[in-house]
Amino acid sequence: MHGSHAVSCFEIKPEFSNSLFILAFIFFTVAGNILVIMAVSIERKLHNATNYFLCSLAVADMLVGFLVMPASLISILYNHTWPLPELLCPLWIFLDVLFSTASIMHLCAISLDRYIGICNPIKYSRSNSLHKTMIKIISVWTVSVVLSLPIPVMGFQDKKKVFVNDTCTLNEPRFVLVGSSVAFFVPLVIMVVCYYLTLRVLQRHSTSFPQESRRYSKHSSAGISDTSLLNRKSSSSKSAQGPQGQSRRGTFQSLNNERRASKVLGIVFFLFLVMWCPFFITNVLIAICQDNCSEHLYNLIHFFVWVGYISSGVNPLIYTLFNETYRQAFAQYITFCNAHNQITVTFLWITSLDIHTMLIYIFFNQYGMFNGKFKTSKKEKAI
């Protein structure tokens, strides 16, 4: 009896340590994306179309950390069973699919928007505006909601559509196949093609002025903040008023800024694809083989979904490493030196996240987490 109880206590430690690591990751995901939202909202250098899209993407990533990850963590601690009320299961799947769909749609929209802007810079700068950018962002969210909305409808009508052996998971193979294609693979192809074409255009422009491009690339600052498609209208008009040499310098500077920003966005695109492709591929395989699937596929899907969640937390780190404006803004907010007096907002958000984490811990105890699933089994007690 005593020996078996000791073994049972030892088995709790990995689960408990993993949960602490996941809680820490949830914290940094929410806090990091809040910093991105604040930076784009406050810093004028970041007021451009690309960064507005990234801000909206940060909202989706923040909500993944705030609404989706905690429930997934609880499910892990309950051996992937669903301990919450059954009505919350379809809502949780809906939010999970909504935010992941919104992420890929944002990246797809960014790639399309930048390609159009680089191919037709003058026409784009004249026709583009904050109002039209907001319409594009609202359209992205609308498409994401429409693609995700059938999930709670199916789940509320038939519980079997969202439950498999007490596990909260989407159990509608046809919807999984169609949804994965429309919400991930098709936008993925569009994003990759647009990014490739964008690089081709930039390469073609750079070969036209190779010496000047190399000279000014040494002096151009890296980052998305310098790649303002919205600001191109003012910069082009100023250069047009000056001598021809000034106009050429402005063109070279803009070209190098576009190239550098494309590299940063390329890293964001690449990491997103690397982290989400395994999940969607495995998800499609499970939908195809259904009852004939190997048990390993189901174990992999639980792992790959968290690999996908990691993408929600890495973007703020990428912006910090490659963009000076983001880096300086984050440093101001974290060190309570924000000149715009908005640090109180950050403090309140992080405090709310601490409360959120405490509520999760209270929930574990309320539902008997450490006195239920991790109890010694009846077989052990008999021994």
N, C-alpha and C positions, 0 to 999 in steps of 0.2 A: 504493500500500500504506500509506504513512505517512498520507496524507490520509484514507483510509477509516477507519483506526484512530483518528484524532483525532475523527472524527464519532461513532464508536462510543462512545468515552469520554465525549463530551459528552452522549450519550443516556442514560447511566447516572445522571446527576446528578438529574433529576427523580424517578426511581424511588427513589433513595437518600434524597433529602430528604423525600419523601412517607413513606417507611418510618420515618424518624426521628420525624416528626410523629405517625404512628400509634402508634409505641412510647410516645411521651410521653402520648398520649391513653389508651392501655392502662394506663399507670402511674397516672394520675389517676383513672381509672375504678375500679381495684381499691382504691387508697388511700382515695378518697372514700367508697366504700361500706363499707370497713372502719371508717371513722370513724362512719358512721351506725350500724353494728352495735354498736360500742362505746358510743355515746351512749345508745342505747335500753337497752342492757344495764346501764349504770351509773347514769344519771341517773334519779332517782325521779320527777321531773316528767314524764318521757316514758313512764312505765309505764301505758299504757292500750291499749285494743283497737286503735285506729287505728295507733298507733306500732308495736305488735307486728307488724301486717301490713306496715308499711313496713320494719321490720327484716328480715322474711322476704323482702320484695321486694329489699332491698339484698343479701341473700345470693345471690339469682338474678342480679342485676346484676354482683356481684363475680365470680361464676363465669363469666359471659359474658366479662368482661375477662381472666380467668385461664386459661380453657380454650378458648374459642371464637375470640376475636379473634386470638390469635397464629397459629393454624392458617390463618385467613382471610388474615392478612398474608402468610404464607409463600406461599399460593396466588396472591396478587396479584403477588408478586415473581417467580413462575414463570409469569406471563402466564395466570393462572387455571387452570393445570393442577395436578394433585395429585402432589407429589413424595414425600409420605409413604407408608408401607406401605398397601396397598389396604384391609387390614382396619380401619384407623383411619378411613377415609372414612365408612362408615355410623355409626360411633360419634360422629364429629364432627357429622354432620347431626342425629343423635339429640339430642345436647347442645344444639345450636343451636335446634332446634325446642322442646325441653323448656323451656329457660330463657325463650324468647320467649313460649311458651304460659303458663308460670308467671307472667310479668309481667302479661299481660292478665288472667289469672284472679285475681291478687292485687288488681288495681285494680277488677275487677268485684265481688269479695267485699267490698272496702272500701266501695264505693258502696252495695251491698245492706245491709251492716251498719250504716252510718251512717243510711240511710233508715229502717230498722226502729227504730234507737235514737232518732231524732228524732220519729218518729210515736208511739212508745210508750216514753217515757223512763223512767217509773217501773218498768214491767214489765221493760223491757230491763235496767235497772241491777240489779234483783233477781235476774234469771235469768242474767245474764252474769257470767263469771268468767275468770280466767287459764286455768283448765283447759279451759273451753269455747272460748276463743279459740284455744288451741293445737290443739284438735280441728278447728276451722275451717281453720287454716293447714295442718295435715296433710292435710286433705281437698283443699285447693287443690293441693298438691304431688302427691297421689295421682292426681287427675284429669289433671294435666299429664303425669305419667309414663305413664298409660294411653293418652292420646292420642298420645304420641310413640313408644311402644314398638314399634309395627309397623314403624318405619323400619329399625332394625338387623336385624329379622327378615327383611324383604324384601331388604335389602342383602347379608346373608350368604348367602341362598338364590340370589340372582341379581345378579351384579355390574352388569348393565345397568340395574338399578333405581336405582343411585346414581352411575353414571358416564355422562357424555355427552361424547364426544371428549376423553377424559382429564381432564375437569373433574368434580370431586366435587360433584354436585348431584342432588337428588331427581328421578327420572325416572319417576314414576308419576302420570299426570294425574288419574285418579280419586281417588287419595288426596290429592293437592294440593287438589282442589276441595272434597272433603268435609272434609279437615283444616282448610283455611283458613276454611271456614264455621263449623265447630264450635269451633275453637280461637281464632278471632279475631272474625269478623263477628257471630256470635250474642252472645258476651260484650260486644262493642262496643255493640250495641244495648241490652243490659241495663244496661250502665254508664251510657250516655247518658240513658236513660229514668229510672233511679234518681237520677242527679245532678240532672236537671231537676225531678223530683218533690220532691227534698230542698230545692232552692231555692224551690219553690212553698210548701212547708210553712214554711220560714224566713220567707219574705215575708209569709205569712198571719199568722204570730205577730208579726212586727215591726209590721205595720199595726194590730195590736190595742193596742200600747203605743208609738206613734211618738215621743212626746216623751221618755219615759224611755229608750227604746232608743237615741236619738241621744245623750242625755246620758252614758250609761254606756259607749257605744262609744268615747268619747274617752279613757276611763281603762282600757279593757280592753287587755291585751297581746296582740299578734298572735302567732299560731302554733298549731301542732297540739298542743303540749304542754298548752295551757290548755283543750283541748277533750276532756277525758277522759270518755268515756262510762262507763268503769269507776268513775271517781271521783264520778259524778253521784249515786250512792246516798248517799255520806257528805255531800255538799254539800246535797242535798235534805233529808236528815234534820235537819241542823243548822238550816237555814232554817225548817223546820217548827216547831222548838222556840222560835224567837225570835218577835218581834212580826211583824205582817202586813207592815209596811214592809220589814223585813229579808228576808222571803220573796220579796217582789216584786223587791227589788234583786238577790237571787240569781238569780231567773228572767231578769231583763234581762241580767245579766252572762253567764249561761250562753248566752242567745240570741245575744249579740254574739260570744262566743267561737266558737260554732258557725258563725256567718256568716263570720268571719274564717278559720277553719280550712277551710271549704268553698271559699273563694277559693284558698287554697294548694293544696288537693287538686285544684281545678279546673284550675289551671295544670299540675299533674303529669299529669292526665288528658289535657288538650289537647295538650301536647307529645308525649306518648306516641302519641296518635292521629295527629298531624301527621307524626311521624317513621316510623311503621310502616305507615300506610295506603298510601303509594305502593308499598312493597314487596309487600304482599299483593295489591293490585289488579293490579300488573304480573305477579306470580306466577300469578294466576288467568287472566289474558289469555294467558300462555304455555301454560298447561295446556289452554286451549280451542283455540288455533290450532295448537299443537304444531309440526309441521314447516313450516307455512306462516307462521310468525312472522317478522317483520322482525328483522334483525340488531341493530337499535337497541334492541329490547326486551331482548335478552340483555345488551347493554351497560348498559342502565338498571338491570337487576336487580342487577348487581354494585355499582352505585353506591348504589342504594336500600337494600341490606342494611346498608351502613355508616352510612347515615342512621339506620336503625333502631338500630344499635349505639350511636349517640350518646346515645340515650335512657337507656342504662344509666349514662352518666356525668354526666348533667345533674341528676338528682334531688338528690344531695348539695349541689349549688350552689343549687338552689331552696330547700332547707331552710335553708341558711346565710343566704340573702337575706331570708327571710320569717319565720324562727323564731329568737327570741332564745336559747332554751334550747339548740338545736342549735348556734347560732353560738358561744355561750360554751363549750360542751363541746368543739367542734372546736378553738377557740383554745387551750384547756387542753392537749389532747392534742398539738397541733402544737408548742407552745412548751415542752413537757416540764414543765408545771405541773399535771399532773393530781393532784388530792388523793386519788384512789383508788389511786394507784400502779399504774396499768395501762398506762402509756406504754411499758413494755418490750414489751408485746404488739404495740403499733403498730410499734415499731422492728423487731421480728422479722418482722412481716408485710411491711413495706416492704423489709426486707433480702431476704426470700425472693422478693419481686417483682424486685428487682435481679438476684438469681441467675437467676430465670426469664428475664429479658431477656437476660442473658449467655448462657444456654443456647440461646436463639433465634439469637443472633449466631453462636455456635459451630456451630450446626446449619447455618446458611447456608454457612459456610466448609467444613464437613465434606462437604456435598453439592455443593460447587463452585458456589455461587450466583454469585459474581462472576467465576468462570472457566468457567461453563457457559452459561446463558441469555444473558448479556451479552457473550459472545465475539463477535468479528466473524464474520460469516457466511462460508461457503465462497465465495459469490459475491463478497464484498468482498475476500477473500484473493486470489482469482484476478485481481482488478483490480490 
